[in-house]
Amino acid sequence: AGDTHLGGEDFDNRLVEFCVQDFKRKNRGMDLTTNARALRRLRTQCERAKRTLSSSTQATIELDSLYEGIDYSVAISRARFEELCADYFR
């Protein structure tokens, strides 16, 4: 019953992927996955947002100068987060 290898990190990864795509869309295709430090910082904020979403309906992921001096901010609702991870709940 269920995936025994599924853990919090899987949910973090979904949030990181969402943010990477969102950043790309907002910044003319810039790919921050080429920058390990930017990805680490993003993952930390995504983990924090995931914890916030366990008790709140909305969380904001904000990072100053995330990649090439560009600030990044996105609000994510619990419903959107659940949508991103929907296949894990099946």
Secondary structure, 3 states (H helix, E strand, C coil): CCCCCCCHHHHHHHHHHHHHHHHHHHCCCCCHHHCHHHHHHHHHHHHHHHHHHCCCCEEEEEEEEEECCEEEEEEEEHHHHHHHCHHHHC
